[in-house]
Amino acid sequence: MADLSTSSHAKGSDEVKDFICSSCKEQANADFYCKTCLKLYCGKCIQLHDKWFKKHSANGRNDMKEWPVSKQVEEFLLKCQAHKDDTIEMLCDDHSQLCCTKCAFNDHRYF
């Protein structure tokens, strides 16, 4: 997945930005996502986007089901529950379970 959905913590601020504008150099919080461009936009940048790309339709935060999964959520979903430092890489057909290489070696070996 592209790095569209990065998270950052603003210096000197308690605000955590879940999605950052793809165009803005100000690291503004993104409020819109364009599925055609595959980019996130803040309120200021979406106005320019809409002028240039009249046939594109951007989804606001009220329609976030159309947005990409944030990088933090994606990383969380790919982490092995048993081995927090490892990522899920395999599927055990016998157990219908996703697992990391350590789990596959320890719990899902074929004899």
N, CA, C and O atoms as a GROMACS GRO file, in nm:
protein
  444
    1MET      N    1   0.084  -0.117   0.000
    1MET     CA    2   0.000   0.000   0.000
    1MET      C    3   0.088   0.123   0.000
    1MET      O    4   0.193   0.123   0.065
    2ALA      N    5   0.049   0.226  -0.070
    2ALA     CA    6   0.124   0.350  -0.073
    2ALA      C    7   0.122   0.417   0.062
    2ALA      O    8   0.038   0.386   0.147
    3ASP      N    9   0.213   0.509   0.083
    3ASP     CA   10   0.221   0.575   0.213
    3ASP      C   11   0.126   0.692   0.223
    3ASP      O   12   0.160   0.798   0.277
    4LEU      N   13   0.007   0.672   0.172
    4LEU     CA   14  -0.097   0.775   0.178
    4LEU      C   15  -0.138   0.806   0.320
    4LEU      O   16  -0.162   0.921   0.355
    5SER      N   17  -0.146   0.706   0.397
    5SER     CA   18  -0.205   0.720   0.528
    5SER      C   19  -0.101   0.709   0.637
    5SER      O   20  -0.090   0.606   0.704
    6THR      N   21  -0.028   0.813   0.654
    6THR     CA   22   0.072   0.813   0.759
    6THR      C   23   0.020   0.889   0.877
    6THR      O   24  -0.067   0.975   0.864
    7SER      N   25   0.073   0.858   0.991
    7SER     CA   26   0.035   0.926   1.112
    7SER      C   27   0.154   1.004   1.164
    7SER      O   28   0.269   0.964   1.147
    8SER      N   29   0.125   1.116   1.226
    8SER     CA   30   0.232   1.194   1.285
    8SER      C   31   0.181   1.262   1.410
    8SER      O   32   0.061   1.275   1.432
    9HIS      N   33   0.275   1.304   1.489
    9HIS     CA   34   0.243   1.377   1.610
    9HIS      C   35   0.307   1.513   1.596
    9HIS      O   36   0.430   1.522   1.588
   10ALA      N   37   0.229   1.618   1.593
   10ALA     CA   38   0.280   1.753   1.574
   10ALA      C   39   0.366   1.794   1.693
   10ALA      O   40   0.330   1.769   1.807
   11LYS      N   41   0.480   1.856   1.665
   11LYS     CA   42   0.569   1.900   1.771
   11LYS      C   43   0.501   2.005   1.856
   11LYS      O   44   0.442   2.099   1.805
   12GLY      N   45   0.510   1.987   1.988
   12GLY     CA   46   0.453   2.084   2.079
   12GLY      C   47   0.302   2.080   2.087
   12GLY      O   48   0.240   2.173   2.137
   13SER      N   49   0.243   1.973   2.038
   13SER     CA   50   0.098   1.964   2.034
   13SER      C   51   0.053   1.828   2.085
   13SER      O   52   0.127   1.730   2.075
   14ASP      N   53  -0.066   1.822   2.140
   14ASP     CA   54  -0.123   1.696   2.184
   14ASP      C   55  -0.204   1.631   2.073
   14ASP      O   56  -0.254   1.519   2.090
   15GLU      N   57  -0.218   1.698   1.960
   15GLU     CA   58  -0.297   1.647   1.849
   15GLU      C   59  -0.220   1.541   1.772
   15GLU      O   60  -0.105   1.563   1.734
   16VAL      N   61  -0.283   1.428   1.748
   16VAL     CA   62  -0.225   1.324   1.664
   16VAL      C   63  -0.304   1.324   1.534
   16VAL      O   64  -0.426   1.313   1.534
   17LYS      N   65  -0.232   1.337   1.424
   17LYS     CA   66  -0.297   1.343   1.294
   17LYS      C   67  -0.303   1.201   1.237
   17LYS      O   68  -0.200   1.138   1.214
   18ASP      N   69  -0.424   1.153   1.215
   18ASP     CA   70  -0.440   1.018   1.164
   18ASP      C   71  -0.414   1.009   1.015
   18ASP      O   72  -0.360   0.909   0.968
   19PHE      N   73  -0.450   1.113   0.939
   19PHE     CA   74  -0.424   1.118   0.797
   19PHE      C   75  -0.368   1.256   0.764
   19PHE      O   76  -0.422   1.358   0.810
   20ILE      N   77  -0.262   1.260   0.686
   20ILE     CA   78  -0.196   1.386   0.652
   20ILE      C   79  -0.218   1.415   0.505
   20ILE      O   80  -0.215   1.325   0.422
   21CYS      N   81  -0.242   1.541   0.473
   21CYS     CA   82  -0.263   1.586   0.336
   21CYS      C   83  -0.145   1.544   0.248
   21CYS      O   84  -0.029   1.564   0.285
   22SER      N   85  -0.175   1.487   0.131
   22SER     CA   86  -0.072   1.442   0.038
   22SER      C   87  -0.006   1.557  -0.036
   22SER      O   88   0.107   1.544  -0.084
   23SER      N   89  -0.074   1.670  -0.047
   23SER     CA   90  -0.024   1.782  -0.127
   23SER      C   91   0.039   1.892  -0.044
   23SER      O   92   0.136   1.956  -0.087
   24CYS      N   93  -0.014   1.914   0.070
   24CYS     CA   94   0.022   2.028   0.153
   24CYS      C   95   0.160   2.009   0.219
   24CYS      O   96   0.189   1.903   0.272
   25LYS      N   97   0.241   2.111   0.214
   25LYS     CA   98   0.371   2.105   0.279
   25LYS      C   99   0.360   2.139   0.428
   25LYS      O  100   0.458   2.130   0.501
   26GLU      N  101   0.242   2.178   0.470
   26GLU     CA  102   0.221   2.218   0.609
   26GLU      C  103   0.188   2.100   0.699
   26GLU      O  104   0.164   2.119   0.818
   27GLN      N  105   0.186   1.978   0.646
   27GLN     CA  106   0.149   1.858   0.723
   27GLN      C  107   0.010   1.875   0.785
   27GLN      O  108  -0.011   1.842   0.902
   28ALA      N  109  -0.082   1.926   0.707
   28ALA     CA  110  -0.219   1.949   0.754
   28ALA      C  111  -0.296   1.818   0.765
   28ALA      O  112  -0.267   1.723   0.693
   29ASN      N  113  -0.391   1.815   0.854
   29ASN     CA  114  -0.477   1.699   0.871
   29ASN      C  115  -0.566   1.684   0.748
   29ASN      O  116  -0.631   1.780   0.706
   30ALA      N  117  -0.569   1.566   0.690
   30ALA     CA  118  -0.650   1.542   0.570
   30ALA      C  119  -0.796   1.524   0.608
   30ALA      O  120  -0.829   1.456   0.705
   31ASP      N  121  -0.884   1.586   0.530
   31ASP     CA  122  -1.027   1.575   0.551
   31ASP      C  123  -1.100   1.513   0.432
   31ASP      O  124  -1.220   1.488   0.439
   32PHE      N  125  -1.026   1.488   0.323
   32PHE     CA  126  -1.086   1.434   0.202
   32PHE      C  127  -0.991   1.332   0.139
   32PHE      O  128  -0.869   1.341   0.154
   33TYR      N  129  -1.049   1.234   0.068
   33TYR     CA  130  -0.972   1.134  -0.004
   33TYR      C  131  -1.030   1.120  -0.144
   33TYR      O  132  -1.151   1.102  -0.159
   34CYS      N  133  -0.944   1.127  -0.245
   34CYS     CA  134  -0.987   1.109  -0.384
   34CYS      C  135  -0.944   0.970  -0.430
   34CYS      O  136  -0.824   0.941  -0.435
   35LYS      N  137  -1.041   0.884  -0.462
   35LYS     CA  138  -1.011   0.747  -0.505
   35LYS      C  139  -0.945   0.746  -0.643
   35LYS      O  140  -0.871   0.652  -0.674
   36THR      N  141  -0.970   0.846  -0.724
   36THR     CA  142  -0.910   0.851  -0.857
   36THR      C  143  -0.762   0.887  -0.847
   36THR      O  144  -0.678   0.825  -0.912
   37CYS      N  145  -0.730   0.986  -0.766
   37CYS     CA  146  -0.591   1.030  -0.748
   37CYS      C  147  -0.516   0.942  -0.648
   37CYS      O  148  -0.393   0.937  -0.649
   38LEU      N  149  -0.591   0.872  -0.563
   38LEU     CA  150  -0.534   0.795  -0.453
   38LEU      C  151  -0.454   0.885  -0.359
   38LEU      O  152  -0.345   0.850  -0.314
   39LYS      N  153  -0.512   1.003  -0.332
   39LYS     CA  154  -0.444   1.100  -0.245
   39LYS      C  155  -0.542   1.156  -0.142
   39LYS      O  156  -0.664   1.158  -0.162
   40LEU      N  157  -0.483   1.203  -0.033
   40LEU     CA  158  -0.557   1.268   0.075
   40LEU      C  159  -0.537   1.418   0.066
   40LEU      O  160  -0.430   1.464   0.026
   41TYR      N  161  -0.640   1.494   0.101
   41TYR     CA  162  -0.633   1.640   0.090
   41TYR      C  163  -0.690   1.708   0.214
   41TYR      O  164  -0.787   1.660   0.273
   42CYS      N  165  -0.629   1.819   0.251
   42CYS     CA  166  -0.686   1.903   0.357
   42CYS      C  167  -0.794   1.992   0.296
   42CYS      O  168  -0.814   1.990   0.174
   43GLY      N  169  -0.863   2.068   0.377
   43GLY     CA  170  -0.971   2.154   0.328
   43GLY      C  171  -0.925   2.256   0.227
   43GLY      O  172  -0.999   2.288   0.133
   44LYS      N  173  -0.804   2.308   0.244
   44LYS     CA  174  -0.750   2.409   0.152
   44LYS      C  175  -0.713   2.346   0.017
   44LYS      O  176  -0.744   2.400  -0.088
   45CYS      N  177  -0.647   2.232   0.021
   45CYS     CA  178  -0.600   2.168  -0.102
   45CYS      C  179  -0.712   2.104  -0.183
   45CYS      O  180  -0.702   2.092  -0.305
   46ILE      N  181  -0.820   2.063  -0.116
   46ILE     CA  182  -0.931   2.000  -0.190
   46ILE      C  183  -0.998   2.102  -0.282
   46ILE      O  184  -1.052   2.064  -0.387
   47GLN      N  185  -0.997   2.228  -0.244
   47GLN     CA  186  -1.057   2.331  -0.330
   47GLN      C  187  -0.983   2.341  -0.463
   47GLN      O  188  -1.045   2.351  -0.569
   48LEU      N  189  -0.849   2.339  -0.457
   48LEU     CA  190  -0.769   2.343  -0.579
   48LEU      C  191  -0.786   2.214  -0.659
   48LEU      O  192  -0.796   2.218  -0.782
   49HIS      N  193  -0.790   2.100  -0.591
   49HIS     CA  194  -0.812   1.971  -0.656
   49HIS      C  195  -0.943   1.972  -0.732
   49HIS      O  196  -0.949   1.929  -0.847
   50ASP      N  197  -1.048   2.021  -0.668
   50ASP     CA  198  -1.181   2.022  -0.731
   50ASP      C  199  -1.186   2.114  -0.853
   50ASP      O  200  -1.263   2.089  -0.946
   51LYS      N  201  -1.106   2.220  -0.854
   51LYS     CA  202  -1.100   2.309  -0.971
   51LYS      C  203  -1.031   2.240  -1.087
   51LYS      O  204  -1.074   2.254  -1.202
   52TRP      N  205  -0.924   2.167  -1.059
   52TRP     CA  206  -0.847   2.102  -1.165
   52TRP      C  207  -0.913   1.974  -1.214
   52TRP      O  208  -0.909   1.945  -1.334
   53PHE      N  209  -0.973   1.899  -1.126
   53PHE     CA  210  -1.028   1.768  -1.160
   53PHE      C  211  -1.178   1.764  -1.132
   53PHE      O  212  -1.222   1.708  -1.032
   54LYS      N  213  -1.254   1.822  -1.219
   54LYS     CA  214  -1.398   1.836  -1.200
   54LYS      C  215  -1.472   1.702  -1.201
   54LYS      O  216  -1.579   1.691  -1.141
   55LYS      N  217  -1.418   1.601  -1.267
   55LYS     CA  218  -1.486   1.471  -1.275
   55LYS      C  219  -1.450   1.379  -1.159
   55LYS      O  220  -1.510   1.273  -1.144
   56HIS      N  221  -1.353   1.417  -1.077
   56HIS     CA  222  -1.318   1.335  -0.961
   56HIS      C  223  -1.416   1.365  -0.848
   56HIS      O  224  -1.466   1.476  -0.836
   57SER      N  225  -1.442   1.265  -0.769
   57SER     CA  226  -1.527   1.288  -0.651
   57SER      C  227  -1.449   1.246  -0.527
   57SER      O  228  -1.406   1.130  -0.515
   58ALA      N  229  -1.430   1.339  -0.438
   58ALA     CA  230  -1.356   1.313  -0.315
   58ALA      C  231  -1.453   1.279  -0.203
   58ALA      O  232  -1.562   1.334  -0.194
   59ASN      N  233  -1.410   1.186  -0.117
   59ASN     CA  234  -1.491   1.146  -0.003
   59ASN      C  235  -1.440   1.218   0.122
   59ASN      O  236  -1.320   1.220   0.150
   60GLY      N  237  -1.533   1.276   0.196
   60GLY     CA  238  -1.499   1.343   0.320
   60GLY      C  239  -1.491   1.244   0.436
   60GLY      O  240  -1.510   1.124   0.418
   61ARG      N  241  -1.463   1.296   0.554
   61ARG     CA  242  -1.452   1.211   0.672
   61ARG      C  243  -1.582   1.141   0.708
   61ARG      O  244  -1.581   1.039   0.776
   62ASN      N  245  -1.695   1.195   0.663
   62ASN     CA  246  -1.823   1.129   0.689
   62ASN      C  247  -1.840   1.001   0.608
   62ASN      O  248  -1.932   0.923   0.633
   63ASP      N  249  -1.751   0.978   0.511
   63ASP     CA  250  -1.756   0.859   0.427
   63ASP      C  251  -1.619   0.790   0.428
   63ASP      O  252  -1.564   0.756   0.323
   64MET      N  253  -1.565   0.769   0.548
   64MET     CA  254  -1.429   0.715   0.562
   64MET      C  255  -1.417   0.568   0.523
   64MET      O  256  -1.306   0.517   0.511
   65LYS      N  257  -1.529   0.500   0.503
   65LYS     CA  258  -1.521   0.361   0.458
   65LYS      C  259  -1.458   0.352   0.319
   65LYS      O  260  -1.412   0.245   0.279
   66GLU      N  261  -1.456   0.462   0.247
   66GLU     CA  262  -1.394   0.467   0.114
   66GLU      C  263  -1.246   0.503   0.121
   66GLU      O  264  -1.177   0.496   0.020
   67TRP      N  265  -1.197   0.541   0.237
   67TRP     CA  266  -1.058   0.582   0.255
   67TRP      C  267  -0.969   0.459   0.270
   67TRP      O  268  -1.017   0.351   0.304
   68PRO      N  269  -0.838   0.475   0.245
   68PRO     CA  270  -0.746   0.363   0.269
   68PRO      C  271  -0.730   0.342   0.420
   68PRO      O  272  -0.757   0.432   0.499
   69VAL      N  273  -0.686   0.225   0.457
   69VAL     CA  274  -0.662   0.195   0.598
   69VAL      C  275  -0.538   0.271   0.641
   69VAL      O  276  -0.440   0.276   0.566
   70SER      N  277  -0.540   0.331   0.759
   70SER     CA  278  -0.424   0.406   0.806
   70SER      C  279  -0.308   0.310   0.826
   70SER      O  280  -0.327   0.192   0.853
   71LYS      N  281  -0.187   0.362   0.814
   71LYS     CA  282  -0.067   0.281   0.826
   71LYS      C  283  -0.058   0.213   0.962
   71LYS      O  284  -0.016   0.098   0.970
   72GLN      N  285  -0.098   0.281   1.068
   72GLN     CA  286  -0.094   0.223   1.201
   72GLN      C  287  -0.189   0.104   1.212
   72GLN      O  288  -0.153   0.001   1.271
   73VAL      N  289  -0.308   0.115   1.157
   73VAL     CA  290  -0.405   0.006   1.162
   73VAL      C  291  -0.355  -0.111   1.078
   73VAL      O  292  -0.366  -0.226   1.119
   74GLU      N  293  -0.300  -0.081   0.961
   74GLU     CA  294  -0.248  -0.187   0.874
   74GLU      C  295  -0.136  -0.263   0.945
   74GLU      O  296  -0.133  -0.386   0.942
   75GLU      N  297  -0.044  -0.191   1.008
   75GLU     CA  298   0.066  -0.256   1.080
   75GLU      C  299   0.013  -0.340   1.196
   75GLU      O  300   0.063  -0.450   1.220
   76PHE      N  301  -0.086  -0.289   1.267
   76PHE     CA  302  -0.145  -0.364   1.378
   76PHE      C  303  -0.208  -0.494   1.329
   76PHE      O  304  -0.190  -0.599   1.391
   77LEU      N  305  -0.281  -0.488   1.219
   77LEU     CA  306  -0.349  -0.606   1.166
   77LEU      C  307  -0.252  -0.710   1.113
   77LEU      O  308  -0.284  -0.829   1.111
   78LEU      N  309  -0.133  -0.668   1.072
   78LEU     CA  310  -0.036  -0.761   1.017
   78LEU      C  311   0.058  -0.819   1.122
   78LEU      O  312   0.141  -0.904   1.089
   79LYS      N  313   0.048  -0.775   1.247
   79LYS     CA  314   0.135  -0.825   1.354
   79LYS      C  315   0.081  -0.957   1.407
   79LYS      O  316  -0.039  -0.977   1.421
   80CYS      N  317   0.174  -1.048   1.435
   80CYS     CA  318   0.139  -1.177   1.496
   80CYS      C  319   0.096  -1.151   1.640
   80CYS      O  320   0.162  -1.076   1.712
   81GLN      N  321  -0.014  -1.212   1.682
   81GLN     CA  322  -0.064  -1.195   1.818
   81GLN      C  323   0.029  -1.258   1.921
   81GLN      O  324   0.043  -1.206   2.032
   82ALA      N  325   0.093  -1.369   1.886
   82ALA     CA  326   0.182  -1.439   1.979
   82ALA      C  327   0.323  -1.379   1.980
   82ALA      O  328   0.388  -1.375   2.085
   83HIS      N  329   0.370  -1.334   1.865
   83HIS     CA  330   0.506  -1.280   1.852
   83HIS      C  331   0.495  -1.137   1.799
   83HIS      O  332   0.496  -1.114   1.678
   84LYS      N  333   0.486  -1.042   1.890
   84LYS     CA  334   0.455  -0.902   1.857
   84LYS      C  335   0.556  -0.836   1.762
   84LYS      O  336   0.522  -0.738   1.695
   85ASP      N  337   0.678  -0.888   1.755
   85ASP     CA  338   0.778  -0.828   1.667
   85ASP      C  339   0.776  -0.887   1.526
   85ASP      O  340   0.847  -0.839   1.438
   86ASP      N  341   0.695  -0.988   1.504
   86ASP     CA  342   0.689  -1.055   1.375
   86ASP      C  343   0.558  -1.024   1.302
   86ASP      O  344   0.455  -0.999   1.365
   87THR      N  345   0.565  -1.026   1.171
   87THR     CA  346   0.446  -1.002   1.090
   87THR      C  347   0.391  -1.133   1.037
   87THR      O  348   0.464  -1.232   1.022
   88ILE      N  349   0.263  -1.133   1.010
   88ILE     CA  350   0.195  -1.251   0.955
   88ILE      C  351   0.242  -1.269   0.811
   88ILE      O  352   0.237  -1.176   0.731
   89GLU      N  353   0.286  -1.390   0.781
   89GLU     CA  354   0.340  -1.417   0.648
   89GLU      C  355   0.282  -1.541   0.582
   89GLU      O  356   0.298  -1.561   0.462
   90MET      N  357   0.213  -1.626   0.660
   90MET     CA  358   0.168  -1.754   0.607
   90MET      C  359   0.026  -1.785   0.648
   90MET      O  360  -0.030  -1.724   0.740
   91LEU      N  361  -0.032  -1.881   0.578
   91LEU     CA  362  -0.164  -1.933   0.613
   91LEU      C  363  -0.150  -2.083   0.633
   91LEU      O  364  -0.103  -2.155   0.544
   92CYS      N  365  -0.190  -2.130   0.749
   92CYS     CA  366  -0.192  -2.274   0.776
   92CYS      C  367  -0.326  -2.327   0.725
   92CYS      O  368  -0.432  -2.294   0.780
   93ASP      N  369  -0.323  -2.409   0.622
   93ASP     CA  370  -0.446  -2.463   0.563
   93ASP      C  371  -0.518  -2.557   0.659
   93ASP      O  372  -0.641  -2.559   0.664
   94ASP      N  373  -0.442  -2.635   0.735
   94ASP     CA  374  -0.503  -2.730   0.828
   94ASP      C  375  -0.581  -2.661   0.939
   94ASP      O  376  -0.688  -2.708   0.978
   95HIS      N  377  -0.528  -2.551   0.990
   95HIS     CA  378  -0.592  -2.479   1.100
   95HIS      C  379  -0.669  -2.355   1.054
   95HIS      O  380  -0.733  -2.288   1.135
   96SER      N  381  -0.663  -2.324   0.926
   96SER     CA  382  -0.725  -2.202   0.872
   96SER      C  383  -0.686  -2.081   0.956
   96SER      O  384  -0.771  -2.004   1.002
   97GLN      N  385  -0.556  -2.067   0.975
   97GLN     CA  386  -0.505  -1.963   1.062
   97GLN      C  387  -0.387  -1.892   0.997
   97GLN      O  388  -0.299  -1.955   0.940
   98LEU      N  389  -0.387  -1.758   1.009
   98LEU     CA  390  -0.273  -1.679   0.964
   98LEU      C  391  -0.166  -1.687   1.071
   98LEU      O  392  -0.196  -1.689   1.190
   99CYS      N  393  -0.038  -1.692   1.028
   99CYS     CA  394   0.068  -1.705   1.128
   99CYS      C  395   0.199  -1.646   1.077
   99CYS      O  396   0.219  -1.629   0.957
  100CYS      N  397   0.287  -1.615   1.171
  100CYS     CA  398   0.422  -1.571   1.137
  100CYS      C  399   0.509  -1.695   1.118
  100CYS      O  400   0.462  -1.807   1.138
  101THR      N  401   0.634  -1.677   1.081
  101THR     CA  402   0.722  -1.792   1.058
  101THR      C  403   0.750  -1.869   1.187
  101THR      O  404   0.763  -1.992   1.183
  102LYS      N  405   0.758  -1.800   1.300
  102LYS     CA  406   0.781  -1.869   1.429
  102LYS      C  407   0.662  -1.959   1.463
  102LYS      O  408   0.680  -2.074   1.503
  103CYS      N  409   0.542  -1.906   1.448
  103CYS     CA  410   0.421  -1.987   1.474
  103CYS      C  411   0.414  -2.105   1.378
  103CYS      O  412   0.381  -2.216   1.419
  104ALA      N  413   0.444  -2.080   1.252
  104ALA     CA  414   0.440  -2.187   1.153
  104ALA      C  415   0.538  -2.298   1.189
  104ALA      O  416   0.505  -2.416   1.177
  105PHE      N  417   0.656  -2.262   1.234
  105PHE     CA  418   0.756  -2.362   1.271
  105PHE      C  419   0.716  -2.435   1.399
  105PHE      O  420   0.731  -2.557   1.407
  106ASN      N  421   0.667  -2.362   1.499
  106ASN     CA  422   0.637  -2.422   1.629
  106ASN      C  423   0.503  -2.495   1.633
  106ASN      O  424   0.493  -2.602   1.693
  107ASP      N  425   0.401  -2.440   1.571
  107ASP     CA  426   0.265  -2.491   1.590
  107ASP      C  427   0.200  -2.551   1.465
  107ASP      O  428   0.097  -2.617   1.475
  108HIS      N  429   0.258  -2.529   1.348
  108HIS     CA  430   0.190  -2.569   1.226
  108HIS      C  431   0.278  -2.651   1.134
  108HIS      O  432   0.265  -2.643   1.012
  109ARG      N  433   0.367  -2.731   1.191
  109ARG     CA  434   0.456  -2.814   1.110
  109ARG      C  435   0.385  -2.942   1.067
  109ARG      O  436   0.297  -2.993   1.136
  110TYR      N  437   0.425  -2.990   0.953
  110TYR     CA  438   0.373  -3.116   0.903
  110TYR      C  439   0.473  -3.226   0.932
  110TYR      O  440   0.592  -3.210   0.908
  111PHE      N  441   0.424  -3.341   0.984
  111PHE     CA  442   0.511  -3.456   1.010
  111PHE      C  443   0.460  -3.576   0.937
  111PHE      O  444   0.520  -3.683   0.946
   0.00000   0.00000   0.00000
